[in-house]
Amino acid sequence: MKNIYRTLLLTLAFAGAAFAQVPSTTDTTDTAPDPSDVEAQAHEAWNETIIRTDVPEEGCFHASYPSTQWIKVACTAAPSIPYPPRKGAIGLTVGDGVDYSAEVPGLLSRSIGSFPSVKGVTTETGLLGLNDYSLQLNSNFMVTAACHHISGCRTWEQFVYASDYGSAFMQYWLVDYGDSCPSGWMSDSGSCYKNSAGVSVPEEAISELAQLKISGKAELKKFDVLTFTTPTEAYTTTGNDNVVELATAWQASEFNIFGDGDSSSATFNKGSVVRVKISLTDGSTTAPTCAVNAGTTAETNNLTLRKCVTGSAAMPWIVFTESN
């Protein structure tokens, strides 16, 4: 019933769409926890540690501050709705291609998405009401062995936190594969998708946005790992890397807050300012490229992009602001 309701609302949501434009260029810089806030500093240090702590095996896991030991938990079924690839920009605001992506010349093994600063945000509304949104950390479109030599096919992987469903999971895509999907895959507009196992996560209010992070990791011939964290809790699920062969072709990462699936939108109150950071591991300290209009998901929000800046570090990064 929930999916039927979403479909009806989407029909109205996309009426009157317009063409996209190149983002404007207001300056932005990164921020860090207040050094005087000892508790916040401790939470941040734990957060950075747990994200880099490998899980012992495939499956779903949970950890609570201050422990850095993963405890295995039961996996759940991820929601069956699609979080589809972009169809071509349909508006002037973020999403459906209008987004920055952090790009590198080599291969990524990890990407972390976070919100260093959130100001003026009081409400966010999705198709199903308040606090209905997704956080997505998305790969570039790739050509890998998972396409089985289908002409025009590209693979794609998303690391998703779905607020309304209380679930975090990976969604895999065979974009433009055709309507006859491989066994175990679902069909969507000429493409195919399937999910990893989901891990149950809390439904976080939009007021907590600055405290949330998603990490995606890919390891060749092993498994991909999604880690979703709050200041004191961490949740992980894994999936075999050979589903779309992410580790062989991952060169760019998009991260943002979007509508919660079905090409929907996250609508913020007027005066919202959100700073977005994407940190990368690619075997170098060289700053990545801020690729313009390089977003890959079809979901959107009602914010407008500002200038993107980059930085060199142990985990090179890009940072940009979006506001309305």
N, C-alpha and C positions, 0 to 999 in steps of 0.2 A: 504494500500500500504506500509506503514511504517513497519508493522509486516512481510509482505512478504519479504521486503528487509533485515530485521533482520535475517530471517530464512536462506536466501541465504548466508549471511555473516557468520553465525554460522557454516555452513557446512565446510567452509574453516578454521575457527578459531580453531576448535578442532582437525585438522589433526596433527598427530605426537605427541600426548600427551604421557607423561611419568609418572612414579610412583612418589609418594610424599616421602619426607624425614622429619625427626624430625627437628624442627627449631634449629638454632644455638643460642649461649648464650652470645651475647654482652650485657653489662650492660646498663640500662636505669633508669632514674629518672624522677619525675614529675616536671612541672614548673607551675608558676602562672603569672598573669598579672604584669607588671612592677609597683611597688608601686609608682613610680614618675609620672606615667601616670594616672592622676586623672580621665580623661574621660573614659579610659579603665576600671578602677576600678568601676566607676559608672555603666557602661554598664554591667559588670560582676555581680555586686550586683543585678541589675534589672533582669538580666537573671536568676539568681538563684531563685529570688523571684517569677517571673512569672511562671517558671516551676512548682513550688509548689503551685500555686494558682489554686484552683479547678474551673472548669467551672461550671456554674449554672445548666446546663441541658445537655442532649444529643444533638449533633449537631456539627457544625463547628464554630470556633471563631478566632478572630484576636486581637492582642494588640500591641500597639506601645510605645516605650520608651518615657517618663518615667512612663506612666500609667500602673497600675497593674489591670485594669478592662478589662475583656474579652468582646468584642463586637461580637455579633452573625453575621455571614456571611452565604451566600448561600453555601451549599456543592456542590461538583461536582462529576462526575463519575470518579473513579480511572481507570487507564489504564488496559486494559483487558489482558495484557501479564502476563505470570507466572514468578515468582521469585522462582524457584523450590528448593526442598531440595537436599542436596549433593548426588552425585551418586557414590562417591568413588574418592579419590584424583587423579587428572589427570596431575599434574605438580609438580614442585618444589617450586612454589610460593604460595602466600596467596589465600585461597578459596577452595571450593569443599572439605571441611573437614580440610584442613591445616590452622588452625587458633586457637588462644587462646579463651577460654570461661571462664568467671568468674562464679564459682560454689559455692553454699552454701548448708549446710545440711538441712536447713529449707526451707521456701517458700519466694520468692521475691514478693514484692508489687510494686516496682519501680526499673527501671534501667535507667541510663543516660549515653549516649555515647558522647565523645568529643575528640578533637585533641589538646592537650596542646601545641604542637610544630609541626610546618611544616617547613622544610628547603629544599632548592634546587629544589622545585617543580615549574616548569615553564609551563608545559603542561600536559594534561591528555587526552587520546583519547579512545573513546568507539566505538562500532559498527557503530554509526551514526556520528562520528566525534569528534571534540573537546568538552570538558566539558559534555560528555555523560557518566554519572555514577549514581550509587545509593549509598545512605547511608542506611545501614540496621542494626537494633537492633533486634536480633533474639532470640527466646526462645530455650530451649532444646526440644528434641522430648519427648512427654508426652503420657501417657495412661490415658485418661479421658472418662467421660460418653459420650462425643460427638462422639466417635467411634462406638457407638451403638453395642458394643460387637463383632465387626468384628475382627476375628482373625488376628493378626499381624499389625493391624491398630495403628498408633500413631498420635496424634494431634501436631500441630506446629503453632506458630504465629510469624509474622514479622511486625515490625514497619519500614516503608519504606519512604525515600525521593527519588523521581525519578526525577533527574535533567532535563532530556530531555523532560519530560512530564509536568514539572511544577506542580507536585502533591505530596502530602504526604498522606499516607493511611496505613491501616493495611491489610495484606494479611493472610488469614487463610487457613490451610491445614489439610486434612485428608490423611496422608501419607500411601500408600499401602492399601487403602480402597477398591480398585477394580475399574473396568471401569464403573460400574453402580453407578453413583454419586447421592446423595440426590438432591431433587428439589432445584434449585437455585445455585448449585455448578457446576463448570466447570471441565472437565476431563483432566488430563495430565499424560500420561505414567503410568497408574494404580493408580494414586492418584487423589484427588479432591481439588479444591481451589476456594475461593471466596474472594471478597474485601469488606472492609468497605466503607463508603462514603469517598470521597477524599476532601481535602481542597486545594485550589489553593495557590501555593507558588512561590516565584521567582526562576528563573533559575540561580543559583549561579555559577560563574566562579570558576575554581579550585584554583585560587589565593586567594579565600575567605575561603578555607577549614578550616583553624585554627579557624575561627569565627563561625563555624556551630556546632549545637548540636541536638541530638534527645533524647527525654525522652519517655519511655514507662511505663504506669501504669496500674495495674490490681486491681480491687476491686470486691470481691466475691458478686455475685448476683446483681451487678450494671453494670458499663460499664468500658471498657478499654479505655485508653486515650493516643493518640500520640501527643506530642508537639515538633514542629520543631522551632528552634530559630536561629536568627542572632543576632549581637550585639544590634540592635534596633527594631527588629520585632519578633513577636511570632505567630505561627499558630497552631491550634489544631483541631483534629477530634476525634470522639468517636465511639465506637461500643459495642454492648452488650457482656458482658463477657461470656455468656453462649454459644457463637458460638463454641469455642473450650475449654471452661472451664479453661482458662489460670490461674486464681487465685488459682485453686486447685492443680496445679502441676508445677508451674514455679520455677525452681531451678538453672537455669544457663542462662547466657546472653552472646551472641556474638555481637560485634559491630565492623564495619569496613566500608571502602569504597570499592565498588565492581563495576562490570559491571552493566549496567542498564537493568536487566532482561534477560530472555531467556538463562540462563547459560553463559552469556557473560563475558568479562573481561574489566577492566579499566587499561589502559597502561600508566604508568608514564614515563617522561623523565629520562634518566640516571642521577644519583646523587641525586635522591629524597630520603628524610628522613622524615618519618611521625611517630609521637608519638601518641599512642591511649590510651585513658583512659575509663574505664567502672566503674561507681560508682553505688552502690546498696543500696536498702533499704530492709532489711530482719528482722528487729526487734532486731538486735544486732550490736555491734561495732567490731566484730571479722573479721579479714581479710579473704576474700574468697580464694578459690583455683584457681590457674592458670592452667586450664585443657589444656593439649597439644593435638593438632589434634582433637579438640572438636567442630570445626566449623560445622554449620548446613546448610548453603546455598550452592547452586551449583555455584553461581557467583564467580568470582576471580579478582585478580589484579596481577601485575607483580613484586610485592615487596617480599622480603624475611624476615621472622620473626626473631627477635632477642630475647634476654632474657626478661622474664616477671617477674615483681616484684609486691608485694601486700602491702596493708596498712590497718591499723585499724583506724577507724574514725566514726563520726556520720553516714556517708555514706561510708562504707568500699569500697575499690577499688582495681583494678589491673591496671597496666600501662605497656605497651610494645612498642618497636620501630620496625618499618619495613622499609626496604630500598632496593635500588638496585645499 
